[in-house]
Amino acid sequence: GVDAIEIGFLDDRRSYDANRSIFPDTKSVEPIFTNMHKPSALVCAMIDYGTCSIENIAPACESHIDAIRVIFKKHLQDGALSFIKQIKDKGYKVYVNPVSVTTFSDEEMITLANKINEIESYAVTIVDTYGLMHADKLLHYCDVLDACLNRDIILGYHAHNNFHLAYSNSMALCEEKTDRSLILDGSAYGIGKSAGNCPLELLTMYMDHNFGSNYDTSQILEMIDTGIMKIFEKFPWGYQMQYFLCASNDCHPKYPQHLLKKKTLISTLMTK
């Protein structure tokens, strides 16, 4: 019953592998839907700007993909927005997903919003890459964008759980006074890089209880029980001290992972 499903990345640096959710082009996605009815949910794919050329994206009429979400860093925004416009011209709904949103000042966010209005995107997502935003900061960014974006553009939130705030922040956004449509990103059992993301089953439970939605949370729980837990046992994610430390120091989770692999953290600190 979820409204949109992201099936993975489009990344032409990788060859096709049926066991990975990374695809070199849109045509490689098609085997997923063999012998399946097209779901009623919006089918989305993700592109990290610069990793997939526009030539590898077929027109939307030739694909099961309905929408493409493009993530990009602040200094790459102009090129990314031009690329997003090209994707839209192929018939896809487009999500504009600036990452590390906490690096944007209010003025920079307003400037970005005005550029987004020009391409008339389907949605804009507040991406807390470092997982460091508390509710007041999230709602501030929401207010800035809500005031500047065209009214028909949907506003979304993509949380990382470094401070264990992904769920509570999502609830806070749900209570925001706005007539704009909102999108909340979640993943089953919070599966995701480093500290993970907002657990989907918590979001559906909350929406059903408080907003009269009709999500089938039991089906998500079955998916977790039969599939996701097997992954978690091998490659656990979630709140850990190293991810708390990187968020509290405003840095990417790759840094503690790199230092732990080097096993030279103490000597590094002593030399400073």
DRENDO-606199 format. One record per residue: residue number from 0; residue in three letters; x negated, y, z negated of N, C-alpha, C in turn. Coordinates in nm, 3 decimals, decimal comma. Layout:
BEGIN
 filo nuvo  n.east n.north    n.up ca.east ca.north   ca.up  c.east c.north    c.up
  NUM  ALA       X       Y       Z       X        Y       Z       X       Y       Z
...
This chain:
BEGIN
 filo nuvo  n.east n.north    n.up ca.east ca.north   ca.up  c.east c.north    c.up
    0  GLY  -0,078  -0,122   0,000   0,000    0,000   0,000  -0,082   0,128   0,000
    1  VAL  -0,215   0,117   0,001  -0,297    0,239   0,003  -0,278   0,312   0,136
    2  ASP  -0,301   0,442   0,134  -0,270    0,526   0,249  -0,379   0,525   0,355
    3  ALA  -0,503   0,505   0,314  -0,615    0,504   0,409  -0,718   0,401   0,363
    4  ILE  -0,779   0,334   0,460  -0,881    0,233   0,431  -1,006   0,267   0,510
    5  GLU  -1,117   0,284   0,439  -1,244    0,307   0,508  -1,314   0,173   0,526
    6  ILE  -1,342   0,137   0,651  -1,393    0,003   0,681  -1,545  -0,005   0,684
    7  GLY  -1,614   0,109   0,681  -1,760    0,105   0,680  -1,821   0,219   0,761
    8  PHE  -1,953   0,208   0,782  -2,029    0,312   0,852  -2,044   0,282   1,001
    9  LEU  -2,042   0,387   1,081  -2,089    0,381   1,218  -2,233   0,432   1,218
   10  ASP  -2,327   0,346   1,255  -2,470    0,381   1,246  -2,542   0,307   1,358
   11  ASP  -2,580   0,379   1,462  -2,639    0,312   1,578  -2,787   0,279   1,559
   12  ARG  -2,841   0,303   1,440  -2,979    0,260   1,411  -2,985   0,111   1,379
   13  ARG  -2,869   0,050   1,355  -2,863   -0,092   1,319  -2,795  -0,173   1,429
   14  SER  -2,844  -0,293   1,451  -2,776   -0,382   1,544  -2,654  -0,443   1,476
   15  TYR  -2,563  -0,495   1,554  -2,439   -0,549   1,501  -2,466  -0,674   1,416
   16  ASP  -2,404  -0,680   1,300  -2,412   -0,794   1,210  -2,272  -0,815   1,155
   17  ALA  -2,212  -0,929   1,187  -2,073   -0,956   1,148  -2,055  -0,960   0,997
   18  ASN  -2,164  -0,975   0,922  -2,155   -0,984   0,777  -2,182  -0,852   0,706
   19  ARG  -2,192  -0,744   0,782  -2,215   -0,612   0,721  -2,108  -0,515   0,767
   20  SER  -2,075  -0,421   0,682  -1,977   -0,318   0,719  -2,049  -0,194   0,773
   21  ILE  -2,149  -0,218   0,857  -2,221   -0,113   0,929  -2,218  -0,150   1,077
   22  PHE  -2,169  -0,059   1,161  -2,144   -0,091   1,300  -2,218   0,007   1,391
   23  PRO  -2,284  -0,042   1,497  -2,358    0,050   1,585  -2,268   0,136   1,673
   24  ASP  -2,142   0,094   1,690  -2,049    0,172   1,773  -1,906   0,133   1,737
   25  THR  -1,810   0,206   1,790  -1,670    0,179   1,754  -1,623   0,045   1,811
   26  LYS  -1,677   0,003   1,923  -1,635   -0,125   1,981  -1,669  -0,243   1,891
   27  SER  -1,776  -0,230   1,812  -1,816   -0,339   1,722  -1,718  -0,358   1,608
   28  VAL  -1,631  -0,261   1,586  -1,530   -0,270   1,480  -1,415  -0,362   1,521
   29  GLU  -1,392  -0,373   1,650  -1,272   -0,440   1,699  -1,255  -0,584   1,652
   30  PRO  -1,363  -0,667   1,637  -1,343   -0,805   1,591  -1,275  -0,817   1,455
   31  ILE  -1,285  -0,712   1,372  -1,219   -0,715   1,242  -1,069  -0,738   1,259
   32  PHE  -1,014  -0,684   1,365  -0,868   -0,683   1,382  -0,819  -0,796   1,472
   33  THR  -0,907  -0,891   1,502  -0,864   -1,006   1,580  -0,756  -1,083   1,504
   34  ASN  -0,647  -1,112   1,572  -0,533   -1,186   1,514  -0,471  -1,114   1,395
   35  MET  -0,488  -0,983   1,389  -0,427   -0,903   1,281  -0,333  -0,799   1,341
   36  HIS  -0,227  -0,772   1,269  -0,144   -0,658   1,305  -0,214  -0,531   1,260
   37  LYS  -0,201  -0,426   1,335  -0,258   -0,297   1,294  -0,195  -0,254   1,162
   38  PRO  -0,276  -0,227   1,061  -0,219   -0,189   0,931  -0,149  -0,054   0,938
   39  SER  -0,054  -0,035   0,848   0,016    0,093   0,843  -0,073   0,202   0,784
   40  ALA  -0,175   0,161   0,709  -0,269    0,257   0,652  -0,355   0,320   0,763
   41  LEU  -0,402   0,441   0,735  -0,495    0,508   0,825  -0,629   0,435   0,817
   42  VAL  -0,680   0,388   0,929  -0,807    0,317   0,933  -0,918   0,418   0,961
   43  CYS  -1,013   0,426   0,869  -1,120    0,527   0,877  -1,257   0,462   0,887
   44  ALA  -1,349   0,532   0,949  -1,490    0,495   0,949  -1,571   0,616   0,902
   45  MET  -1,692   0,590   0,855  -1,779    0,696   0,803  -1,902   0,710   0,891
   46  ILE  -1,944   0,835   0,913  -2,071    0,862   0,982  -2,152   0,958   0,897
   47  ASP  -2,277   0,921   0,870  -2,374    1,014   0,812  -2,432   1,091   0,930
   48  TYR  -2,402   1,220   0,937  -2,436    1,299   1,054  -2,582   1,277   1,094
   49  GLY  -2,602   1,247   1,224  -2,735    1,224   1,277  -2,768   1,078   1,296
   50  THR  -2,678   0,988   1,252  -2,708    0,845   1,260  -2,625   0,773   1,366
   51  CYS  -2,537   0,844   1,434  -2,455    0,781   1,538  -2,428   0,885   1,647
   52  SER  -2,465   0,853   1,768  -2,446    0,948   1,878  -2,302   0,946   1,925
   53  ILE  -2,259   1,054   1,983  -2,121    1,067   2,028  -2,091   0,966   2,140
   54  GLU  -2,194   0,921   2,212  -2,174    0,824   2,320  -2,131   0,688   2,267
   55  ASN  -2,157   0,661   2,140  -2,120    0,533   2,081  -1,982   0,536   2,016
   56  ILE  -1,911   0,644   2,036  -1,775    0,658   1,983  -1,678   0,660   2,101
   57  ALA  -1,602   0,552   2,115  -1,505    0,542   2,225  -1,386   0,633   2,196
   58  PRO  -1,309   0,670   2,296  -1,186    0,747   2,270  -1,096   0,674   2,172
   59  ALA  -1,024   0,749   2,091  -0,940    0,690   1,988  -0,837   0,593   2,045
   60  CYS  -0,791   0,618   2,167  -0,691    0,532   2,229  -0,746   0,393   2,260
   61  GLU  -0,880   0,377   2,254  -0,942    0,247   2,280  -0,992   0,180   2,153
   62  SER  -0,954   0,233   2,037  -1,008    0,185   1,910  -0,898   0,165   1,807
   63  HIS  -0,921   0,072   1,713  -0,832    0,056   1,599  -0,857   0,163   1,493
   64  ILE  -0,967   0,236   1,507  -0,999    0,342   1,411  -0,910   0,463   1,438
   65  ASP  -0,851   0,516   1,332  -0,766    0,634   1,343  -0,839   0,763   1,309
   66  ALA  -0,932   0,754   1,214  -0,997    0,874   1,161  -1,144   0,847   1,135
   67  ILE  -1,225   0,950   1,146  -1,369    0,938   1,118  -1,408   1,046   1,018
   68  ARG  -1,475   1,003   0,913  -1,522    1,092   0,807  -1,671   1,116   0,829
   69  VAL  -1,712   1,241   0,834  -1,852    1,275   0,860  -1,912   1,344   0,739
   70  ILE  -2,018   1,284   0,685  -2,090    1,346   0,573  -2,214   1,419   0,626
   71  PHE  -2,248   1,530   0,560  -2,363    1,607   0,604  -2,413   1,694   0,489
   72  LYS  -2,541   1,727   0,495  -2,602    1,816   0,397  -2,578   1,961   0,437
   73  LYS  -2,589   2,051   0,340  -2,555    2,191   0,360  -2,631   2,254   0,477
   74  HIS  -2,760   2,227   0,488  -2,839    2,294   0,591  -2,811   2,239   0,731
   75  LEU  -2,735   2,130   0,741  -2,702    2,071   0,871  -2,558   2,099   0,912
   76  GLN  -2,491   2,188   0,842  -2,346    2,204   0,860  -2,307   2,248   1,001
   77  ASP  -2,382   2,337   1,063  -2,341    2,385   1,195  -2,346   2,274   1,299
   78  GLY  -2,454   2,198   1,301  -2,463    2,085   1,393  -2,357   1,980   1,363
   79  ALA  -2,333   1,955   1,234  -2,234    1,855   1,194  -2,094   1,896   1,238
   80  LEU  -2,060   2,023   1,221  -1,927    2,069   1,259  -1,907   2,064   1,410
   81  SER  -2,010   2,090   1,486  -2,002    2,078   1,631  -1,978   1,931   1,669
   82  PHE  -2,048   1,840   1,602  -2,031    1,697   1,625  -1,889   1,653   1,587
   83  ILE  -1,839   1,702   1,474  -1,704    1,669   1,430  -1,601   1,715   1,531
   84  LYS  -1,623   1,832   1,589  -1,531    1,882   1,693  -1,529   1,788   1,814
   85  GLN  -1,644   1,735   1,850  -1,651    1,641   1,961  -1,572   1,513   1,930
   86  ILE  -1,582   1,467   1,805  -1,507    1,349   1,763  -1,357   1,376   1,770
   87  LYS  -1,317   1,493   1,723  -1,176    1,530   1,727  -1,125   1,533   1,871
   88  ASP  -1,208   1,584   1,961  -1,169    1,591   2,102  -1,148   1,453   2,163
   89  LYS  -1,203   1,349   2,099  -1,182    1,212   2,146  -1,053   1,153   2,090
   90  GLY  -0,981   1,232   2,009  -0,849    1,188   1,964  -0,842   1,139   1,821
   91  TYR  -0,951   1,147   1,747  -0,952    1,101   1,608  -0,911   1,211   1,511
   92  LYS  -0,849   1,173   1,402  -0,840    1,263   1,288  -0,980   1,273   1,229
   93  VAL  -1,020   1,392   1,182  -1,156    1,409   1,132  -1,155   1,463   0,989
   94  TYR  -1,240   1,403   0,909  -1,264    1,448   0,772  -1,398   1,521   0,768
   95  VAL  -1,402   1,638   0,710  -1,527    1,712   0,689  -1,571   1,685   0,545
   96  ASN  -1,686   1,617   0,530  -1,731    1,575   0,397  -1,869   1,631   0,364
   97  PRO  -1,878   1,756   0,320  -2,009    1,809   0,277  -2,055   1,739   0,151
   98  VAL  -2,175   1,680   0,153  -2,226    1,609   0,037  -2,297   1,705  -0,058
   99  SER  -2,324   1,655  -0,178  -2,391    1,737  -0,280  -2,323   1,873  -0,291
  100  VAL  -2,192   1,869  -0,311  -2,113    1,992  -0,308  -2,159   2,091  -0,415
  101  THR  -2,222   2,041  -0,521  -2,267    2,129  -0,629  -2,383   2,218  -0,587
  102  THR  -2,440   2,194  -0,469  -2,547    2,282  -0,421  -2,491   2,406  -0,351
  103  PHE  -2,359   2,410  -0,328  -2,296    2,523  -0,261  -2,257   2,631  -0,361
  104  SER  -2,292   2,755  -0,332  -2,238    2,867  -0,408  -2,095   2,894  -0,360
  105  ASP  -2,021   2,975  -0,433  -1,885    3,009  -0,390  -1,886   3,072  -0,252
  106  GLU  -1,980   3,163  -0,230  -1,988    3,233  -0,101  -2,018   3,135   0,011
  107  GLU  -2,107   3,040  -0,013  -2,140    2,940   0,089  -2,021   2,849   0,116
  108  MET  -1,945   2,817   0,012  -1,828    2,732   0,031  -1,720   2,805   0,110
  109  ILE  -1,702   2,934   0,085  -1,605    3,013   0,160  -1,645   3,021   0,308
  110  THR  -1,774   3,042   0,332  -1,824    3,047   0,470  -1,798   2,914   0,540
  111  LEU  -1,825   2,803   0,472  -1,801    2,672   0,530  -1,652   2,652   0,558
  112  ALA  -1,567   2,692   0,466  -1,422    2,677   0,484  -1,375   2,751   0,609
  113  ASN  -1,427   2,870   0,630  -1,388    2,946   0,749  -1,431   2,876   0,878
  114  LYS  -1,547   2,813   0,876  -1,593    2,737   0,993  -1,504   2,615   1,016
  115  ILE  -1,463   2,551   0,907  -1,377    2,433   0,918  -1,241   2,471   0,975
  116  ASN  -1,190   2,587   0,935  -1,061    2,633   0,988  -1,064   2,644   1,140
  117  GLU  -1,180   2,679   1,194  -1,190    2,697   1,339  -1,175   2,566   1,415
  118  ILE  -1,218   2,454   1,354  -1,206    2,326   1,424  -1,079   2,252   1,381
  119  GLU  -1,007   2,306   1,281  -0,878    2,250   1,238  -0,891   2,101   1,205
  120  SER  -0,975   2,070   1,107  -0,994    1,931   1,068  -0,870   1,875   0,998
  121  TYR  -0,863   1,745   0,991  -0,752    1,678   0,922  -0,766   1,693   0,771
  122  ALA  -0,890   1,680   0,720  -0,913    1,685   0,576  -1,053   1,735   0,545
  123  VAL  -1,070   1,786   0,424  -1,200    1,825   0,371  -1,215   1,756   0,236
  124  THR  -1,331   1,695   0,213  -1,352    1,621   0,089  -1,460   1,686   0,003
  125  ILE  -1,429   1,707  -0,123  -1,527    1,753  -0,221  -1,608   1,631  -0,264
  126  VAL  -1,734   1,623  -0,221  -1,817    1,505  -0,247  -1,918   1,537  -0,358
  127  ASP  -1,897   1,475  -0,474  -1,988    1,495  -0,588  -2,097   1,389  -0,582
  128  THR  -2,192   1,406  -0,492  -2,296    1,307  -0,466  -2,373   1,270  -0,592
  129  TYR  -2,403   1,369  -0,676  -2,484    1,343  -0,795  -2,400   1,298  -0,914
  130  GLY  -2,269   1,298  -0,899  -2,182    1,252  -1,008  -2,194   1,335  -1,134
  131  LEU  -2,210   1,466  -1,120  -2,237    1,550  -1,237  -2,127   1,651  -1,268
  132  MET  -2,021   1,653  -1,188  -1,917    1,753  -1,211  -1,822   1,713  -1,322
  133  HIS  -1,796   1,808  -1,414  -1,686    1,793  -1,508  -1,561   1,855  -1,444
  134  ALA  -1,448   1,834  -1,508  -1,320    1,872  -1,447  -1,314   2,021  -1,415
  135  ASP  -1,369   2,106  -1,501  -1,359    2,249  -1,476  -1,433   2,288  -1,348
  136  LYS  -1,549   2,227  -1,323  -1,625    2,256  -1,202  -1,552   2,204  -1,079
  137  LEU  -1,498   2,083  -1,088  -1,422    2,026  -0,977  -1,304   2,115  -0,941
  138  LEU  -1,228   2,155  -1,041  -1,110    2,236  -1,015  -1,146   2,374  -0,961
  139  HIS  -1,264   2,424  -1,000  -1,310    2,551  -0,945  -1,334   2,539  -0,794
  140  TYR  -1,406   2,434  -0,753  -1,428    2,413  -0,611  -1,295   2,392  -0,539
  141  CYS  -1,205   2,321  -0,604  -1,072    2,299  -0,545  -1,000   2,432  -0,523
  142  ASP  -1,007   2,521  -0,621  -0,941    2,651  -0,610  -1,001   2,735  -0,497
  143  VAL  -1,135   2,731  -0,485  -1,202    2,807  -0,380  -1,157   2,759  -0,243
  144  LEU  -1,159   2,627  -0,223  -1,120    2,572  -0,094  -0,971   2,589  -0,069
  145  ASP  -0,891   2,571  -0,172  -0,746    2,583  -0,157  -0,708   2,723  -0,111
  146  ALA  -0,783   2,822  -0,157  -0,753    2,961  -0,121  -0,796   2,995   0,021
  147  CYS  -0,892   2,918   0,076  -0,953    2,956   0,204  -0,912   2,869   0,321
  148  LEU  -0,884   2,742   0,297  -0,856    2,651   0,407  -0,715   2,673   0,462
  149  ASN  -0,700   2,646   0,590  -0,566    2,646   0,650  -0,475   2,552   0,572
  150  ARG  -0,348   2,586   0,560  -0,258    2,514   0,470  -0,234   2,370   0,511
  151  ASP  -0,251   2,336   0,638  -0,224    2,198   0,679  -0,344   2,106   0,666
  152  ILE  -0,457   2,158   0,619  -0,576    2,074   0,597  -0,566   2,009   0,460
  153  ILE  -0,582   1,878   0,455  -0,574    1,803   0,330  -0,704   1,820   0,253
  154  LEU  -0,695   1,825   0,120  -0,813    1,840   0,035  -0,837   1,709  -0,041
  155  GLY  -0,958   1,659  -0,033  -0,991    1,532  -0,096  -1,102   1,544  -0,199
  156  TYR  -1,121   1,436  -0,275  -1,226    1,430  -0,378  -1,290   1,292  -0,377
  157  HIS  -1,423   1,291  -0,367  -1,500    1,166  -0,369  -1,594   1,171  -0,489
  158  ALA  -1,567   1,087  -0,586  -1,640    1,091  -0,713  -1,748   0,983  -0,721
  159  HIS  -1,855   1,014  -0,794  -1,952    0,913  -0,840  -1,949   0,914  -0,993
  160  ASN  -1,973   0,797  -1,051  -1,938    0,777  -1,191  -2,056   0,790  -1,288
  161  ASN  -2,152   0,874  -1,254  -2,271    0,889  -1,340  -2,238   0,932  -1,481
  162  PHE  -2,138   1,017  -1,498  -2,095    1,063  -1,631  -1,965   0,997  -1,677
  163  HIS  -1,924   0,892  -1,608  -1,800    0,821  -1,642  -1,678   0,914  -1,632
  164  LEU  -1,682   1,005  -1,534  -1,575    1,104  -1,521  -1,494   1,089  -1,392
  165  ALA  -1,524   0,987  -1,313  -1,456    0,975  -1,183  -1,305   0,964  -1,200
  166  TYR  -1,260   0,883  -1,294  -1,115    0,863  -1,312  -1,050   0,985  -1,377
  167  SER  -1,110   1,037  -1,483  -1,049    1,152  -1,551  -1,048   1,275  -1,462
  168  ASN  -1,153   1,295  -1,382  -1,153    1,407  -1,288  -1,045   1,390  -1,182
  169  SER  -1,026   1,268  -1,136  -0,922    1,242  -1,036  -0,784   1,273  -1,093
  170  MET  -0,762   1,237  -1,218  -0,635    1,269  -1,283  -0,617   1,420  -1,294
  171  ALA  -0,724   1,490  -1,328  -0,717    1,636  -1,340  -0,679   1,700  -1,207
  172  LEU  -0,735   1,646  -1,098  -0,703    1,702  -0,966  -0,557   1,676  -0,931
  173  CYS  -0,505   1,559  -0,972  -0,364    1,528  -0,947  -0,271   1,630  -1,013
  174  GLU  -0,313   1,685  -1,125  -0,230    1,780  -1,199  -0,247   1,924  -1,149
  175  GLU  -0,337   1,944  -1,053  -0,362    2,078  -1,000  -0,236   2,133  -0,934
  176  LYS  -0,206   2,258  -0,960  -0,088    2,322  -0,904  -0,119   2,371  -0,762
  177  THR  -0,077   2,293  -0,665  -0,097    2,330  -0,526   0,009   2,261  -0,441
  178  ASP   0,046   2,325  -0,331   0,139    2,262  -0,238   0,064   2,190  -0,127
  179  ARG  -0,068   2,185  -0,138  -0,152    2,119  -0,038  -0,156   1,968  -0,066
  180  SER  -0,156   1,888   0,038  -0,172    1,744   0,021  -0,313   1,713  -0,029
  181  LEU  -0,324   1,612  -0,116  -0,450    1,575  -0,176  -0,483   1,429  -0,145
  182  ILE  -0,611   1,399  -0,134  -0,659    1,262  -0,115  -0,760   1,231  -0,224
  183  LEU  -0,746   1,115  -0,287  -0,841    1,069  -0,387  -0,910   0,944  -0,335
  184  ASP  -1,042   0,946  -0,333  -1,119    0,829  -0,290  -1,135   0,733  -0,407
  185  GLY  -1,122   0,604  -0,380  -1,145    0,502  -0,480  -1,193   0,375  -0,414
  186  SER  -1,254   0,287  -0,493  -1,296    0,157  -0,442  -1,261   0,051  -0,546
  187  ALA  -1,234  -0,070  -0,499  -1,194   -0,178  -0,589  -1,301  -0,201  -0,695
  188  TYR  -1,261  -0,194  -0,821  -1,350   -0,212  -0,937  -1,462  -0,109  -0,937
  189  GLY  -1,442   0,000  -0,863  -1,543    0,106  -0,859  -1,667   0,070  -0,782
  190  ILE  -1,661  -0,034  -0,698  -1,781   -0,080  -0,627  -1,842   0,036  -0,547
  191  GLY  -1,974   0,052  -0,562  -2,042    0,159  -0,491  -2,185   0,174  -0,536
  192  LYS  -2,258   0,254  -0,464  -2,400    0,276  -0,491  -2,422   0,328  -0,633
  193  SER  -2,525   0,281  -0,697  -2,570    0,325  -0,830  -2,457   0,319  -0,933
  194  ALA  -2,409   0,431  -0,980  -2,307    0,431  -1,085  -2,168   0,394  -1,034
  195  GLY  -2,154   0,381  -0,905  -2,025    0,341  -0,850  -1,930   0,458  -0,834
  196  ASN  -1,810   0,426  -0,789  -1,709    0,527  -0,758  -1,588   0,511  -0,849
  197  CYS  -1,482   0,583  -0,820  -1,362    0,575  -0,903  -1,289   0,444  -0,874
  198  PRO  -1,256   0,365  -0,977  -1,187    0,239  -0,955  -1,049   0,260  -0,891
  199  LEU  -1,028   0,195  -0,780  -0,904    0,209  -0,705  -0,783   0,165  -0,787
  200  GLU  -0,801   0,056  -0,863  -0,689    0,002  -0,940  -0,643   0,098  -1,049
  201  LEU  -0,732   0,182  -1,101  -0,692    0,283  -1,198  -0,611   0,394  -1,130
  202  LEU  -0,655   0,433  -1,011  -0,583    0,537  -0,937  -0,442   0,493  -0,902
  203  THR  -0,427   0,370  -0,850  -0,294    0,324  -0,811  -0,204   0,308  -0,932
  204  MET  -0,259   0,258  -1,042  -0,181    0,246  -1,166  -0,132   0,383  -1,211
  205  TYR  -0,222   0,482  -1,209  -0,188    0,617  -1,254  -0,082   0,680  -1,164
  206  MET  -0,099   0,664  -1,033  -0,005    0,724  -0,939   0,134   0,660  -0,951
  207  ASP   0,138   0,529  -0,967   0,267    0,462  -0,982   0,338   0,507  -1,109
  208  HIS   0,263   0,522  -1,216   0,322    0,556  -1,346   0,366   0,701  -1,354
  209  ASN   0,289   0,791  -1,290   0,314    0,934  -1,310   0,378   1,005  -1,191
  210  PHE   0,370   0,945  -1,073   0,420    1,016  -0,956   0,519   0,932  -0,874
  211  GLY   0,562   0,820  -0,928   0,662    0,740  -0,860   0,613   0,676  -0,732
  212  SER   0,482   0,655  -0,721   0,427    0,587  -0,602   0,461   0,439  -0,608
  213  ASN   0,429   0,370  -0,501   0,464    0,228  -0,494   0,344   0,147  -0,445
  214  TYR   0,229   0,168  -0,507   0,109    0,091  -0,472   0,115  -0,045  -0,540
  215  ASP   0,067  -0,147  -0,472   0,070   -0,283  -0,526  -0,063  -0,312  -0,595
  216  THR  -0,076  -0,267  -0,719  -0,201   -0,281  -0,793  -0,237  -0,427  -0,812
  217  SER  -0,138  -0,515  -0,825  -0,167   -0,657  -0,847  -0,245  -0,717  -0,732
  218  GLN  -0,220  -0,669  -0,610  -0,295   -0,719  -0,494  -0,441  -0,674  -0,500
  219  ILE  -0,462  -0,552  -0,549  -0,600   -0,503  -0,565  -0,672  -0,585  -0,671
  220  LEU  -0,603  -0,617  -0,781  -0,663   -0,698  -0,887  -0,698  -0,838  -0,837
  221  GLU  -0,614  -0,892  -0,750  -0,645   -1,024  -0,693  -0,769  -1,016  -0,606
  222  MET  -0,781  -0,909  -0,528  -0,899   -0,890  -0,445  -1,025  -0,881  -0,531
  223  ILE  -1,015  -0,809  -0,641  -1,129   -0,798  -0,732  -1,166  -0,934  -0,788
  224  ASP  -1,065  -1,009  -0,832  -1,087   -1,138  -0,896  -1,148  -1,239  -0,801
  225  THR  -1,101  -1,240  -0,677  -1,145   -1,344  -0,582  -1,269  -1,305  -0,501
  226  GLY  -1,299  -1,176  -0,493  -1,410   -1,136  -0,408  -1,509  -1,040  -0,469
  227  ILE  -1,458  -0,931  -0,525  -1,546   -0,825  -0,572  -1,633  -0,868  -0,690
  228  MET  -1,576  -0,948  -0,783  -1,653   -0,989  -0,901  -1,773  -1,075  -0,864
  229  LYS  -1,762  -1,150  -0,755  -1,876   -1,231  -0,711  -1,992  -1,142  -0,667
  230  ILE  -1,958  -1,029  -0,607  -2,061   -0,933  -0,567  -2,119  -0,865  -0,691
  231  PHE  -2,031  -0,826  -0,784  -2,075   -0,756  -0,905  -2,174  -0,840  -0,986
  232  GLU  -2,150  -0,970  -0,991  -2,238   -1,057  -1,068  -2,379  -1,062  -1,011
  233  LYS  -2,393  -1,044  -0,879  -2,524   -1,046  -0,814  -2,588  -0,908  -0,809
  234  PHE  -2,504  -0,806  -0,782  -2,556   -0,670  -0,762  -2,471  -0,572  -0,842
  235  PRO  -2,488  -0,569  -0,974  -2,400   -0,485  -1,058  -2,418  -0,336  -1,031
  236  TRP  -2,309  -0,264  -1,046  -2,308   -0,119  -1,035  -2,239  -0,065  -1,160
  237  GLY  -2,235   0,066  -1,173  -2,162    0,126  -1,285  -2,251   0,213  -1,371
  238  TYR  -2,190   0,269  -1,475  -2,259    0,362  -1,564  -2,382   0,295  -1,626
  239  GLN  -2,497   0,361  -1,612  -2,622    0,316  -1,674  -2,701   0,439  -1,716
  240  MET  -2,793   0,419  -1,809  -2,871    0,531  -1,859  -2,947   0,603  -1,748
  241  GLN  -3,004   0,526  -1,654  -3,083    0,590  -1,548  -2,997   0,684  -1,463
  242  TYR  -2,870   0,648  -1,442  -2,784    0,733  -1,360  -2,730   0,851  -1,440
  243  PHE  -2,713   0,832  -1,569  -2,683    0,947  -1,656  -2,796   1,048  -1,650
  244  LEU  -2,920   1,000  -1,659  -3,035    1,090  -1,661  -3,050   1,166  -1,530
  245  CYS  -3,027   1,097  -1,417  -3,045    1,169  -1,290  -2,935   1,274  -1,272
  246  ALA  -2,813   1,242  -1,314  -2,705    1,341  -1,302  -2,729   1,459  -1,395
  247  SER  -2,773   1,432  -1,517  -2,794    1,539  -1,614  -2,912   1,629  -1,575
  248  ASN  -2,998   1,578  -1,484  -3,109    1,658  -1,434  -3,087   1,703  -1,289
  249  ASP  -2,961   1,691  -1,243  -2,921    1,743  -1,112  -3,006   1,685  -1,000
  250  CYS  -3,021   1,552  -0,999  -3,100    1,490  -0,893  -3,031   1,362  -0,845
  251  HIS  -3,075   1,316  -0,730  -3,014    1,202  -0,663  -3,051   1,072  -0,734
  252  PRO  -2,961   0,972  -0,736  -2,993    0,844  -0,802  -3,108   0,767  -0,740
  253  LYS  -3,153   0,807  -0,622  -3,268    0,740  -0,562  -3,395   0,761  -0,644
  254  TYR  -3,404   0,873  -0,716  -3,526    0,903  -0,790  -3,553   0,802  -0,901
  255  PRO  -3,459   0,775  -0,992  -3,489    0,675  -1,095  -3,511   0,536  -1,035
  256  GLN  -3,441   0,503  -0,928  -3,462    0,372  -0,865  -3,605   0,362  -0,813
  257  HIS  -3,655   0,470  -0,754  -3,791    0,471  -0,701  -3,893   0,458  -0,814
  258  LEU  -3,873   0,532  -0,923  -3,968    0,528  -1,033  -3,968   0,394  -1,105
  259  LEU  -3,850   0,333  -1,118  -3,844    0,202  -1,181  -3,915   0,096  -1,098
  260  LYS  -3,907   0,108  -0,966  -3,978    0,013  -0,881  -4,129   0,034  -0,890
  261  LYS  -4,173   0,160  -0,903  -4,316    0,189  -0,913  -4,375   0,143  -1,046
  262  LYS  -4,288   0,142  -1,149  -4,330    0,104  -1,286  -4,445   0,191  -1,336
  263  THR  -4,444   0,319  -1,298  -4,550    0,411  -1,341  -4,490   0,537  -1,403
  264  LEU  -4,370   0,524  -1,459  -4,301    0,641  -1,512  -4,380   0,707  -1,626
  265  ILE  -4,435   0,626  -1,718  -4,507    0,682  -1,834  -4,630   0,759  -1,790
  266  SER  -4,710   0,701  -1,700  -4,830    0,771  -1,656  -4,793   0,897  -1,578
  267  THR  -4,683   0,891  -1,506  -4,638    1,009  -1,433  -4,606   1,122  -1,529
  268  LEU  -4,538   1,090  -1,637  -4,502    1,191  -1,735  -4,627   1,244  -1,805
  269  MET  -4,724   1,158  -1,834  -4,846    1,201  -1,905  -4,928   1,296  -1,820
  270  THR  -4,932   1,273  -1,689  -5,014    1,359  -1,604  -4,955   1,498  -1,591
  271  LYS  -4,826   1,511  -1,623  -4,763    1,642  -1,617  -4,789   1,720  -1,745
